[in-house]
Amino acid sequence: MSTESTRSSPDASLVPPRIPLADGGWLSGIALGTWKLDHDAARAAVAESIRAGYRQIDTAARYHNELGVGQGIRDAGLAPGEVQVTTKVRGGDQGHDETLRAVESSRRILGVDAIDLCLVHWPLPRLDRYVDTWRALVRLQADGVVRSIGVSNFSLEQVDRLVAETGVAPVVDQVELHPRLPQEALRAGLAERGIVAQAWGPLGRGKGLLDAEPIVAAARAHGVTPAQVALRWLVEVGAPPVPKSGDAARRRQNLDVFAFALTPAERASIATLATGERAGKDPSIDEEF
Ligand SMILES: NC(=O)c1ccc[n+]([C@@H]2O[C@H](COP(=O)([O-])OP(=O)(O)OC[C@H]3O[C@@H](n4cnc5c(N)ncnc54)[C@H](OP(=O)(O)O)[C@@H]3O)[C@@H](O)[C@H]2O)c1
């Protein structure tokens, strides 16, 4: 297994496998997170990361970096269709007509003909506009403005309400997922419905997950880093992760998780970390606009 010290130059073998989506589209096995990167940092990071092997970039209207993300994708110069971009409808833009306007704004700022994957960022049940928001995404997909549509931070009940009221299921639910918050019931329910659970906060957002003994021990055993173990665990449970790093060597390292496998004993040891502790907001309580 190679780490950043031995994989310092672009290497086509680091391109992650594609994960098929129920609508015929695909998701990359590892996507690049961009939260907290401003336009300039995002532009440089995205271009460098695509050269290193990333094929999906995760942004959101709320990250205020769609301009830099779009420029970074163009700077990398790959053929159209080789790199996908995900963006998200922020809480303050929920509602049918608001969403139509917001997605068109994101599309123009990103500078793309069509957005590859567009998610409803948070369900915001108190607002009760996520069904209208979803109807707008269904229309935008039919119009070809968006290729695939999904949700983020949704429960199974909320997903089922979308299907009951519109007849269209999301293809992705992007949720907080890592060994402390394995979300087994949610993952199983999404899998039954043919929806991919994509993992945000996969490294525990710098809050000590990577210092946990089962992760450190597995990293030592495989000659990799704790971050690579956390990402490998997600790959093995079928939840493609979206790690973010502001550092080029770490971003390359975070792609390099397909050449080793955790043992059953390591997986059992990592399972003891499942306290349910969140590193981010709880969508059943917290709100984000
Ligand atoms: N849908 C949603 O509601 C939602 C919510 C939150 C996040 N997201 C998406 O998910 C992405 C990832 O989540 P996140 O950024 O919150 O958390 P994360 O990826 O779990 O953690 C990022 C932290 O880990 C550090 N890190 C990265 N690679 C590392 C490595 N190899 N070794 C050690 N530390 C490493 C980063 O530091 P450095 O940058 O200094 O390397 C940063 O402090 C976001 O960027 C965003 O695109 C979506």
The ligand as an ORCA input file, in Angstrom:
! r2SCAN-3c Opt
* xyz 0 1
  N     -24.344     17.778      2.800
  C     -23.977     18.381      3.909
  O     -24.798     18.861      4.698
  C     -22.523     18.487      4.227
  C     -22.116     18.891      5.507
  C     -20.760     18.984      5.759
  C     -19.845     18.661      4.769
  N     -20.249     18.302      3.522
  C     -19.291     17.985      2.442
  O     -18.442     16.958      2.904
  C     -17.083     17.410      2.832
  C     -16.252     16.767      3.916
  O     -16.729     17.080      5.196
  P     -15.921     18.038      6.173
  O     -15.051     18.919      5.350
  O     -16.858     18.674      7.074
  O     -15.093     17.017      7.080
  P     -13.994     15.838      6.870
  O     -13.695     15.629      5.433
  O     -14.450     14.704      7.705
  O     -12.757     16.421      7.631
  C     -12.010     17.482      7.144
  C     -10.878     17.701      8.161
  O      -9.977     16.589      8.108
  C      -8.664     17.066      7.824
  N      -8.019     16.072      6.923
  C      -8.279     15.864      5.610
  N      -7.517     14.868      5.125
  C      -6.747     14.451      6.155
  C      -5.769     13.436      6.263
  N      -5.422     12.672      5.243
  N      -5.173     13.272      7.486
  C      -5.528     14.029      8.537
  N      -6.460     14.999      8.493
  C      -7.067     15.199      7.300
  C      -8.843     18.403      7.178
  O      -7.754     19.248      7.476
  P      -6.906     19.986      6.296
  O      -7.893     20.671      5.384
  O      -6.037     20.919      7.081
  O      -6.137     18.886      5.611
  C     -10.100     18.942      7.878
  O      -9.771     19.519      9.132
  C     -17.206     18.934      2.924
  O     -16.030     19.596      2.510
  C     -18.408     19.167      2.067
  O     -18.051     19.135      0.678
  C     -21.590     18.201      3.247
*
